[in-house]
Amino acid sequence: MASKPAPTPKPRLLVVEDDPGLATQLKWAWDEFDVTCVGDREAAITALRQHEPDVVTLDLGLPPDPDGTSEGFAVLDAIMELKPDTKVIVASGHGAVESAMQAIARGAYDFYRKPVKIEELALIVRRALHLAGIEVENRRLAARAGDDATVLGNLVTGAPEMIRTARTVERIACADVSVMLIGASGTGKDLLARGLHAASARARSALVAINCAAIPEHLLESELFGYAAGAFEGAHSDREGRIEMAHGGTLFLDEMGDLPPALQARLLRFIETRAVERMGSDRKIPVDARIVCATNRDLPTLVAGGTFREDLYFRLAEVVVTIPPLAERSGDAPLLARHFLARFAAEMNPHVRGFAPDALAAIDAWHWPGNVRELENRVKRAVIMADGRLIGAEDLDLAEPGEELALALNLKAGREQADRKLIRQALARSEGNISSTARMLGISRPTLYDLMKQYDLST
């Protein structure tokens, strides 16, 4: 008699709720999920490490701050640090709208307002689980897709960390709120801004960008607000500014932290009135434009120091998206390097065909302080200067770093992280030759094949 197939495991759900009665009610109402209930931060982190749930429902009012949100946000921050792909659904009765916006800015997937309606919350949970499944499949396909792994338009990435950021941008694209992109230079803030605009309801209108740090202060005002004829010597006719040009579309203010104080006041006035006055004119011109800004500076510190207006900061930072540096984006450096090589070789040196094994190993191990822009520049220079068909580590001017693995979610995840890194490096050094890779790692070919299948790695 044929044996019955093993039952499909239930999706894991972690409920962080300090009300024992409500926690029990949720556990018994949702028999379709494998539910774990905990009531404080320490138990939540322990359960996260042990069960690795895809979805967490989180009450922001946890002890020792049951009447506030500080402890709940501490749990949210810890979850995002340990397992950033987790879909966290927050609950709050304390200033629900403000708390919800802050939670989403810090990485939450969705929110609901107390008192809890179990069926409505179950619908949000099912949607989150469905999205988590799609993202797992996307990561699996991206790992195999090589140079074609793109999301949000032209953003090339296969890293879960960056895919999560791109999905956040996609979710907020159709909500007509101001968005602040925060990240180091070279992380892709411009690409994300363009992707956000393209995914929004304003995509048919213009995206108008201006770099606040690249234009001298005495010219920046006229660039942003335009001027009327006769406003100053040489102003022979009216000219519209970048803000007016963005009417119906998106205004992208890059390097926002460098905006001079006087222009901060004028920009705040535009945001409040949704009208601009050109230099030399008092006529108000209505403008409907969404504002997306980007900065690599610590604006809260600038606000505290009095060099950036607090009221303007809160107007611009309705939703904040933090962009991870390249060093924290698993597998993206080799992926992007191949993408740049294909592009620059076609344009500048068709003789170059790829990377030597030592180059791929060095690219994968380097810490990339200059992020994607540094990688792009190194590959471009190497392609231009290359004499042979393959670019080596020396061509890229990359030294051998001594890098440590970040603390993983748990021991199992740490072992997988180390295995993946070593196998990728060995495959790169052997140009994908399985026998050579197995010898390098001191294991048999069947064992290597099993590990590659387990970790979904390809040559």
C-alpha positions, -999 to +999 in steps of 0.1 A: +000+000+000+014+034-010+024+057+018+005+090+022+024+121+012+037+142+040+013+170+049+023+205+037+037+225+066+016+254+077+030+289+072+047+302+103+032+332+120+047+350+151+022+370+172+038+395+195+009+405+219+010+412+256-027+406+261-029+368+269-066+366+261-062+382+226-031+361+219-050+329+227-080+341+206-058+347+176-040+314+180-072+294+180-089+314+153-061+309+128-057+271+126-044+275+090-012+290+104+015+276+127+011+303+153+036+312+180+025+338+206+049+358+228+044+389+250+077+408+252+108+418+233+131+391+245+107+363+238+100+378+203+137+378+193+141+343+207+111+331+187+123+349+156+157+331+157+141+297+165+111+297+140+122+322+113+086+332+106+078+350+073+051+372+090+049+388+124+020+407+139+034+432+164+015+452+191+035+484+195+023+488+231+045+462+249+058+461+284+075+479+300+059+507+278+023+493+273+008+528+270+034+539+245+052+526+214+089+527+223+092+490+231+072+480+201+095+500+178+125+484+195+111+450+186+105+462+150+140+475+146+155+442+160+134+422+135+145+443+106+181+440+116+180+402+121+156+391+093+149+421+071+126+402+047+101+395+075+067+410+068+058+428+101+022+440+106+020+465+134-010+472+156-014+504+176-041+524+193-016+551+203-017+579+176-024+552+150-017+572+118+016+587+130+027+554+145+018+536+113+038+560+091+068+557+113+065+519+114+064+517+076+093+541+073+113+517+096+104+486+075+070+474+085+048+458+058+014+471+070-006+482+100-040+478+116-058+499+142-070+484+175-095+470+185-086+439+165-111+425+139-097+390+135-110+384+100-096+417+087-063+410+103-063+375+088-068+390+054-037+412+058-017+383+071-026+361+041-017+389+017+017+393+035+023+355+034+015+355-003+039+384-010+066+366+011+063+335-011+066+356-042+097+373-029+113+340-021+107+328-057+119+362-070+152+358-051+156+322-063+151+333-099+173+364-095+201+342-082+199+322-115+193+352-137+228+365-139+230+399-156+193+401-162+183+403-125+165+437-124+137+451-103+119+485-103+127+494-139+165+494-145+177+486-110+201+456-113+200+435-081+196+400-068+202+408-032+173+403-007+183+435+011+179+456-021+149+437-034+132+445-001+141+482-005+128+482-041+095+466-030+091+492-004+095+519-030+069+501-053+044+500-024+046+537-017+048+548-053+011+552-057+006+569-023+010+606-031+033+614-002+067+630+000+095+604+001+131+608+015+157+584+002+187+580+026+219+563+016+256+568+011+269+582-022+268+557-050+241+534-036+215+541-063+193+569-049+188+584-083+177+550-098+152+544-070+138+579-074+133+573-112+118+539-105+094+554-079+082+580-104+078+554-132+057+532-109+035+561-097+003+576-112+024+606-123+045+585-147+030+602-178+043+635-166+079+647-161+104+637-135+125+669-129+157+665-110+181+690-095+212+684-075+212+710-046+249+706-040+260+710-076+246+745-083+261+776-066+238+792-041+233+824-060+220+804-090+200+777-072+171+800-063+165+809-100+169+773-110+143+761-085+118+790-087+124+807-120+124+844-126+104+872-142+118+895-169+138+923-153+143+904-120+181+910-124+206+921-150+204+898-180+168+885-172+153+896-205+123+872-204+103+851-180+117+817-172+100+789-153+120+771-126+124+733-120+095+733-096+071+746-123+085+721-148+075+693-125+038+703-126+018+670-127+049+649-122+077+645-097+103+669-084+135+651-073+158+671-050+191+653-048+216+661-020+188+678-001+210+683+030+230+710+011+200+733+005+209+767+019+187+780+048+171+808+028+159+784+001+147+760+028+122+786+039+111+792+003+107+755-004+087+751+028+064+779+017+058+761-017+050+728+001+025+746+023+008+766-004+015+745-035+023+776-054+055+793-064+065+829-069+092+835-095+121+858-086+111+894-092+074+886-092+046+883-066+023+863-089+015+829-073+016+800-098-001+768-087+020+737-090+010+701-084+042+682-079+052+653-057+085+658-039+111+630-037+144+640-021+177+622-014+206+628+009+237+611+022+238+634+053+223+628+087+194+653+085+182+648+122+217+658+133+216+689+110+181+697+125+194+694+160+224+717+151+200+743+136+213+741+100+183+723+086+147+734+094+128+709+115+094+718+099+108+712+064+124+679+074+090+665+086+073+678+055+098+660+033+102+628+054+066+616+053+081+582+043+118+575+047+135+547+027+170+537+037+192+522+010+217+496+020+253+500+010+267+476-016+287+457+010+255+447+027+238+435-006+245+398-008+258+388-042+252+421-059+288+431-065+296+402-090+262+406-106+267+444-111+303+439-122+292+415-150+264+440-160+289+469-162+315+448-181+290+438-207+279+475-212+314+490-212+330+463-234+303+468-260+309+506-260+347+508-256+366+475-259+348+445-275+379+424-271+372+421-234+350+390-227+348+386-189+365+384-156+394+361-145+386+339-115+408+361-092+389+392-102+355+377-094+368+365-060+382+399-053+350+417-063+329+394-041+352+400-011+359+437-014+341+460+010+332+487-016+334+520+004+323+539-027+294+516-033+280+510-068+297+541-082+331+528-072+324+494-087+312+510-120+343+532-122+367+504-115+351+481-141+350+510-167+387+518-161+397+481-163+378+476-196+394+506-212+429+496-201+426+458-206+451+442-230+437+406-227+403+390-230+398+386-192+400+413-165+420+403-135+420+415-099+452+435-106+434+454-134+407+464-109+433+474-083+416+454-056+436+442-026+427+411-006+406+421+024+403+403+057+365+403+061+344+387+088+309+374+085+282+395+101+263+379+130+236+357+114+201+351+125+210+317+141+236+290+138+219+273+108+218+306+089+254+314+098+266+280+084+246+286+052+261+321+049+296+308+052+290+278+029+275+301+002+304+325+004+331+298+002+314+279-026+308+311-047+345+321-043+357+286-052+335+285-083+348+320-093+384+309-089+379+277-109+358+294-136+328+272-127+347+239-131+330+215-106+359+191-102+384+219-095+359+236-071+354+204-052+391+198-049+396+234-037+369+229-010+382+194+000+349+177-008+336+152-033+318+162-065+285+147-053+287+166-021+294+198-040+264+192-063+242+185-032+253+218-016+248+238-048+213+223-051+205+230-014+217+266-017+203+272-052+238+281-066+247+277-102+280+279-122 
